[in-house]
Amino acid sequence: MNVKLVINSFLFCVGVGLFVFGALIWWVTSSAGLVLSGTDELLFISSRTVLHLVTMGSLALSAFLLAGSGKWTGLKLSCLTWFSCNLLVYEMGSLWSHNANFLNCLGNLNSQIPIAPATLAMAWLIVFPGLFLASVSLLILEWIVEREKSPKTTGDAVAGKPEPARFC
């Protein structure tokens, strides 16, 4: 199994998904008008600001994930883990405060989504932990592979003595 190929494919798919997610939310917030003028019940800032922060984070992370295939995989996976953890905590906080809407900061726009808000919130509570667990698992796997690739040092090399030359 080629670990680098799996990680790069995962990062590409998630990068494209985050771009579509960010572009969709950007489109919704730019055409919403005064519907998003209320404050978010969880963060106590305006709903429009929360959506702009989620959108900018999503678009910036997707640009970073899609840039330079094979470079900075550890950092990309760490950023993805952080972002998915933040979204998961926000959704769990919304459910804990008895707001069963998907991205509660959407406010009245949730009624325009053809899926029931509670169903959509539960679906995202499956997607966000899955994204979090996949990124953590791939981060650990990438660390193990990189660790196995690094040259092993013997006790003599650590003590300052040169290692004997090996010709085979």
C-alpha positions in Angstrom: 0.0 0.0 0.0 1.4 3.4 -1.0 0.8 5.6 2.0 1.7 8.8 0.2 -0.8 8.1 -2.6 -3.5 7.5 -0.1 -2.7 10.6 1.8 -2.5 12.8 -1.3 -5.8 11.4 -2.7 -7.5 12.0 0.7 -6.2 15.6 0.8 -7.2 16.3 -2.8 -10.8 14.9 -2.2 -11.2 16.9 1.0 -9.7 20.0 -0.6 -12.3 19.9 -3.4 -15.1 19.1 -0.9 -14.1 22.1 1.3 -14.0 24.4 -1.7 -17.5 23.4 -2.7 -18.7 23.7 0.9 -17.1 27.2 1.2 -18.3 28.4 -2.2 -21.9 27.2 -1.3 -21.9 29.0 2.0 -20.3 32.1 0.4 -23.1 32.1 -2.1 -25.8 31.7 0.6 -24.4 34.5 2.8 -24.0 36.9 -0.1 -27.6 36.5 -1.2 -29.2 36.3 2.2 -29.6 40.0 2.9 -31.1 40.8 6.3 -32.0 37.2 7.1 -28.6 36.8 8.8 -28.6 39.9 10.8 -29.2 38.1 14.2 -26.5 36.9 16.6 -25.3 33.4 16.9 -26.5 31.7 20.0 -23.3 29.9 20.7 -20.6 32.4 19.9 -22.5 35.7 20.6 -21.3 37.4 17.4 -23.4 38.1 14.3 -24.4 35.1 12.2 -23.0 36.7 9.1 -19.6 37.0 10.8 -19.7 33.4 11.8 -20.5 32.2 8.3 -17.8 34.5 6.8 -15.3 33.0 9.2 -16.3 29.4 8.4 -16.3 30.3 4.7 -12.9 31.9 4.7 -11.4 29.1 6.8 -12.9 26.5 4.4 -11.7 28.3 1.3 -8.2 29.0 2.7 -7.8 25.4 3.9 -9.0 24.0 0.5 -6.5 26.2 -1.3 -3.7 25.0 1.0 -4.7 21.4 0.6 -4.8 21.6 -3.2 -1.5 23.5 -3.5 1.6 21.5 -4.0 0.7 17.8 -4.1 3.0 15.8 -1.9 4.4 18.8 0.0 3.8 19.6 3.7 1.5 16.6 4.2 2.0 16.6 8.0 1.0 20.3 8.2 -1.9 19.8 5.8 -3.2 17.0 7.9 -2.7 18.9 11.1 -4.6 21.9 9.7 -7.4 19.6 8.5 -7.6 18.0 11.9 -7.8 21.4 13.6 -10.5 22.7 11.3 -12.7 19.5 11.5 -12.3 19.5 15.3 -13.5 23.2 15.4 -16.6 22.4 13.3 -17.3 19.3 15.3 -17.1 21.3 18.6 -19.4 23.9 17.1 -22.0 21.4 16.0 -21.8 19.5 19.4 -22.2 22.8 21.2 -25.3 23.6 19.1 -26.8 20.2 19.8 -26.0 20.5 23.5 -27.8 23.9 23.7 -30.8 22.3 22.0 -30.3 23.9 18.6 -30.8 21.0 16.2 -30.0 23.0 13.1 -27.2 22.4 10.7 -24.7 25.3 11.2 -27.1 27.1 13.6 -25.6 30.4 12.4 -27.6 30.0 9.1 -30.7 31.1 11.1 -33.8 31.2 9.0 -32.0 29.9 5.9 -32.2 26.4 7.4 -35.9 26.4 6.4 -34.9 26.7 2.7 -32.9 23.4 2.8 -35.1 20.6 1.6 -33.8 18.2 4.3 -35.1 18.3 7.9 -32.6 20.3 10.0 -32.3 17.5 12.7 -31.4 15.0 9.9 -28.9 17.3 8.4 -27.3 18.0 11.8 -27.0 14.3 12.5 -25.5 13.7 9.1 -22.9 16.4 9.8 -22.2 14.8 13.2 -21.2 11.7 11.2 -19.2 13.6 8.6 -17.2 15.9 11.0 -16.0 13.0 13.3 -15.2 10.9 10.3 -13.1 13.7 8.8 -11.4 14.2 12.2 -10.7 10.5 12.7 -9.5 10.0 9.1 -7.1 13.0 9.3 -5.7 12.0 12.7 -5.3 8.4 11.5 -3.5 9.5 8.3 -1.3 11.9 10.3 -0.2 9.1 12.6 0.4 6.8 9.6 2.4 9.5 7.9 4.5 10.0 11.0 5.2 6.3 11.3 6.2 6.0 7.6 8.5 9.1 7.9 10.0 7.7 11.1 10.8 4.4 9.5 12.5 6.2 6.6 14.8 8.2 8.8 18.3 6.7 9.2 18.9 4.7 12.3 21.8 5.7 14.5 23.8 3.2 16.6 25.1 3.8 20.1 28.6 4.4 18.7 27.4 7.2 16.5 25.6 8.8 19.3 28.7 8.6 21.6 30.7 10.5 19.0 32.6 7.5 17.6 32.5 7.2 13.8 30.6 4.2 12.4 32.6 1.6 10.5 32.3 1.8 6.7 29.9 -0.6 5.2 30.4 -1.6 1.6 27.4 -3.9 1.1 
